[in-house]
Amino acid sequence: MDFKKQIIKLRAEKNAIILAHYYQVPEIQDIADFVGDSLGLAQQASKANADMIVFAGVHFMAETAKILNPDKLVVLPDLEAGCSLADSCPPDRFRDFLKLYSDHTVISYINCSAAIKTMSDIICTSGNAVQLVESFPKDQKIVFAPDKNLGAYINNITGRNMVLWDGTCEVHDILSSEAIIKLKSYNPDALLIAHPECKAQVLALADFIGSTTALLNFTKASNAKKFIVATETGILHQMKRTSPDKIFMIVPSDETCNCNDCPYMKLNTLEKLYLALKNEKPSIELPQDVILKAKKPILKMLELSVQLGLIK
């Protein structure tokens, strides 16, 4: 079966929109209506003019789309497409953790479950986290969850002392400074660009640190011709497409030089995308009270991002 042809046909028939994260396989990125990072996808989900949203990403992203569009059908090609970072912050444990910091503002990274969002005052993404944190008074006590690497990076940049939840993304946390130094030794003319979910030792070596979209934009604007990329492999598809004359090397996940793939993102396939459109499932369902509570900090993020000039 020509899945691409059938997806295009069903998308039109069902007035569906396909949102895909940069870490999806190339064939899904190429057929999507919008490809982006967490912030861009949240924006697109908030203004989706469609009857069905097919979210080619991971579970928390589809949840965010459902929270912002409670009356729309939101489907995820594979319900097993979870997230190691979101899973590192169980709601019950986080609720008990917050009891120790009842006078703190809770800022949660969007890479968390709907349940964690209900316990948050504002959501952030890697693209706006520093600016959102800095919008609070310097003496404001803050809990930041769930990514301790991103939180530590923000503390370092802003001079804050936020309390950090002990969570990480397995895709970024596994990247080592040793692997990067080895790559740099063979490619001294290459710039290292890194996602802030990486460890501090990796970020200390970086020529540029930013969200997935920021990394992509940096490679487009830079005069450099060679880049070492410390994030998930999927972004290379867009980098190569927008800068075909440049060389991109992903930081390997281990000493055997395996590609740094997110196993959850890669669960989605073109066939599963077709079946999700055809069968209108698996759908994302959330209790109404969760939707109402989780929506507030997401909308606060979007509103503050507009005020700060981060998005239009």
C-alpha positions in Angstrom: 0.0 0.0 0.0 1.1 3.6 -0.8 0.7 4.9 2.8 1.7 8.4 1.8 -1.0 8.6 -0.8 -3.6 7.2 1.5 -2.6 9.5 4.3 -3.0 12.6 2.1 -6.4 11.3 1.0 -7.7 10.6 4.5 -6.3 13.9 5.8 -8.5 15.8 3.3 -11.6 13.6 3.8 -11.5 13.9 7.6 -10.3 17.5 7.9 -7.3 16.4 9.9 -4.0 18.1 10.7 -0.8 16.2 11.2 1.7 17.7 13.7 5.1 16.1 13.9 8.1 16.6 16.2 11.6 17.1 14.7 12.5 13.7 16.2 10.1 11.7 14.0 11.3 9.6 11.1 11.9 11.6 7.9 8.9 10.3 6.0 6.6 11.4 8.7 8.2 14.9 8.9 7.8 15.2 5.1 4.1 14.5 5.1 3.2 16.6 8.2 1.3 19.9 8.1 3.7 21.3 10.7 7.0 20.1 12.0 8.5 21.7 15.1 9.7 21.5 18.7 7.5 21.5 21.8 6.8 25.2 21.8 5.9 25.3 18.1 3.7 22.3 18.3 1.9 23.7 21.3 1.2 26.9 19.4 -0.1 24.9 16.4 -2.2 22.7 18.6 -3.7 25.8 20.3 -4.9 27.2 16.9 -5.6 24.0 15.0 -8.6 24.5 12.7 -9.4 20.8 12.1 -11.7 18.1 13.3 -8.9 15.7 14.1 -5.3 16.3 15.3 -2.9 13.5 14.5 0.1 14.0 16.7 3.2 12.3 15.5 5.2 12.6 18.6 5.1 11.2 22.1 2.2 10.9 24.7 2.7 14.1 26.6 2.7 16.1 23.4 -0.6 14.6 22.3 -2.0 15.2 25.8 -1.0 18.9 25.4 -2.9 19.0 22.1 -6.0 17.5 23.8 -5.8 19.9 26.7 -5.8 22.8 24.3 -8.5 21.3 22.1 -10.8 19.3 24.4 -13.6 19.1 21.9 -11.4 17.8 19.1 -10.4 14.2 18.4 -6.6 13.8 19.1 -4.9 10.6 18.1 -1.4 9.3 18.6 -0.1 6.7 16.1 1.3 4.6 18.9 0.1 4.9 22.5 3.4 3.3 23.7 5.3 6.3 22.5 6.0 7.6 25.9 8.9 9.7 27.3 11.7 8.8 29.7 11.7 12.3 31.0 8.0 12.5 31.7 8.1 9.0 33.2 10.9 10.2 35.6 8.4 12.3 37.4 5.5 10.2 38.9 2.6 12.3 40.0 2.3 10.9 43.5 6.0 11.4 44.2 5.9 14.9 42.8 2.9 15.8 44.9 4.7 14.7 48.0 7.8 16.6 46.9 5.9 19.8 46.5 4.6 19.6 50.1 8.2 20.4 51.1 8.1 23.6 49.0 4.6 25.0 49.5 5.8 28.6 49.2 7.5 28.0 45.8 6.3 28.8 42.3 6.2 25.6 40.3 7.6 25.9 36.8 7.4 22.6 34.8 9.0 21.8 31.5 6.4 20.9 28.9 8.0 17.4 28.7 5.8 16.2 31.6 2.5 14.4 32.0 -0.9 16.1 32.2 -1.0 15.2 35.9 2.2 17.2 36.5 0.9 20.1 34.6 -2.1 20.3 36.9 0.4 20.9 39.8 2.3 23.6 38.0 1.9 27.4 38.0 3.4 27.8 34.5 4.8 25.6 31.8 7.9 26.3 29.8 9.8 24.8 26.9 13.5 24.7 26.2 13.0 27.6 23.8 11.5 30.0 26.4 12.6 28.6 29.8 15.3 31.1 30.5 13.1 34.1 29.6 10.1 32.8 31.6 12.2 32.2 34.7 13.8 35.6 34.4 10.3 37.2 34.3 9.9 36.3 37.9 11.4 38.4 40.7 14.9 37.4 41.7 13.8 36.5 45.2 11.0 34.3 44.0 11.4 30.8 45.2 11.0 28.3 42.4 10.7 24.5 41.9 11.7 23.4 38.4 10.6 20.0 37.1 11.2 17.5 35.7 14.6 17.9 33.9 17.4 18.6 36.2 19.9 19.2 33.4 17.7 22.0 31.9 17.1 23.3 35.3 20.8 23.5 36.2 21.5 25.2 32.9 18.8 27.8 33.7 20.2 28.3 37.2 23.7 28.8 35.7 22.4 31.3 33.1 20.2 33.3 35.4 22.1 33.0 38.7 19.0 31.5 40.3 18.9 28.7 42.8 15.7 26.9 41.7 14.9 23.6 43.5 15.3 20.9 40.8 13.4 17.7 40.5 15.7 14.7 39.8 14.6 13.8 36.3 16.4 13.5 32.9 15.8 12.6 29.3 17.6 9.3 28.5 18.4 10.5 25.0 20.3 13.6 26.1 21.6 12.5 29.5 23.5 9.6 27.9 25.7 11.9 25.7 29.2 12.2 27.0 31.9 14.8 26.9 34.4 12.1 26.0 32.5 11.2 22.8 32.4 14.9 21.9 36.1 15.5 22.5 36.9 12.5 20.3 34.7 13.9 17.5 36.2 17.3 17.9 39.7 15.9 17.7 38.9 14.5 14.2 36.9 17.6 13.2 38.6 20.6 14.7 36.7 22.9 12.3 33.3 21.7 13.5 31.0 23.7 15.8 29.3 21.8 18.7 25.7 22.7 19.1 23.8 21.2 22.1 20.3 20.9 23.5 20.1 22.1 27.2 18.8 18.7 28.3 22.4 17.5 28.0 24.6 17.3 31.0 26.6 20.3 32.2 29.9 18.7 31.1 28.5 18.6 27.5 27.1 22.1 27.6 30.4 23.4 28.8 32.0 22.3 25.5 29.2 23.8 23.3 29.6 26.7 20.9 25.9 27.1 20.9 23.1 25.9 23.2 19.4 26.0 22.4 16.1 24.3 21.7 15.7 22.1 18.7 14.4 24.9 16.6 17.1 27.2 17.8 19.7 24.6 16.9 18.2 24.3 13.4 18.1 28.1 13.0 21.7 28.4 14.1 22.9 26.0 11.5 21.0 27.9 8.8 22.5 31.3 9.8 26.1 30.2 10.6 28.9 30.5 8.2 30.4 27.3 9.5 30.3 24.3 7.2 30.5 21.5 9.8 28.5 20.8 13.0 28.6 18.3 15.8 25.0 17.9 17.0 24.3 16.9 20.6 20.6 16.0 20.5 18.3 13.4 18.9 19.1 12.2 15.4 15.8 13.2 13.9 16.7 16.9 13.6 19.4 16.1 11.1 16.7 15.6 8.4 15.7 19.2 8.6 19.3 20.4 9.0 20.4 18.6 5.8 17.3 19.8 4.0 17.8 23.5 4.8 21.6 23.4 4.5 22.5 20.7 2.0 26.0 22.1 1.6 26.9 21.6 5.2 28.0 18.5 7.2 26.2 17.3 10.3 27.5 14.7 12.8 25.3 13.4 15.6 27.0 12.7 18.9 26.8 8.9 19.3 24.9 7.4 22.2 27.6 4.9 23.0 31.2 3.8 22.1 29.9 1.7 19.2 28.8 4.9 17.5 25.1 4.1 17.5 22.8 6.9 16.4 21.2 8.8 19.2 17.6 7.8 18.5 14.7 8.3 20.9 13.1 4.8 21.0 9.7 6.3 21.8 9.7 8.9 19.0 10.7 6.2 16.6 7.7 3.9 17.5 5.6 6.1 15.2 5.7 4.9 11.5 4.0 5.9 8.3 1.8 2.8 8.5 0.7 3.6 12.1 0.0 7.1 11.0 -2.2 5.8 8.2 -4.1 3.5 10.6 -4.6 6.3 13.2 -6.2 8.4 10.5 -8.3 5.6 9.1 -9.5 4.2 12.4 -9.5 7.5 14.3 -7.7 5.8 17.2 -5.9 5.4 19.5 -7.4 8.6 20.9 -6.2 10.7 23.8 -8.7 10.9 26.6 -8.4 13.0 29.7 -10.8 13.8 32.6 -12.4 17.2 32.4 -10.9 18.4 35.7 -7.4 17.5 34.5 -7.9 19.4 31.2 -9.1 22.5 33.1 -6.3 22.5 35.6 -3.6 21.6 33.1 -4.7 24.2 30.6 -4.1 27.2 32.9 -0.3 26.9 33.1 0.0 26.2 29.4 -2.0 29.2 28.5 0.0 31.3 30.9 3.2 30.2 29.1 1.7 31.1 25.7 0.4 34.5 27.0 3.7 35.4 28.7 5.7 34.3 25.7 3.7 36.8 23.6 4.3 39.5 26.2 8.0 38.8 26.2 8.1 38.9 22.4 9.1 35.3 22.1 6.2 34.3 19.9 3.7 36.3 17.9 
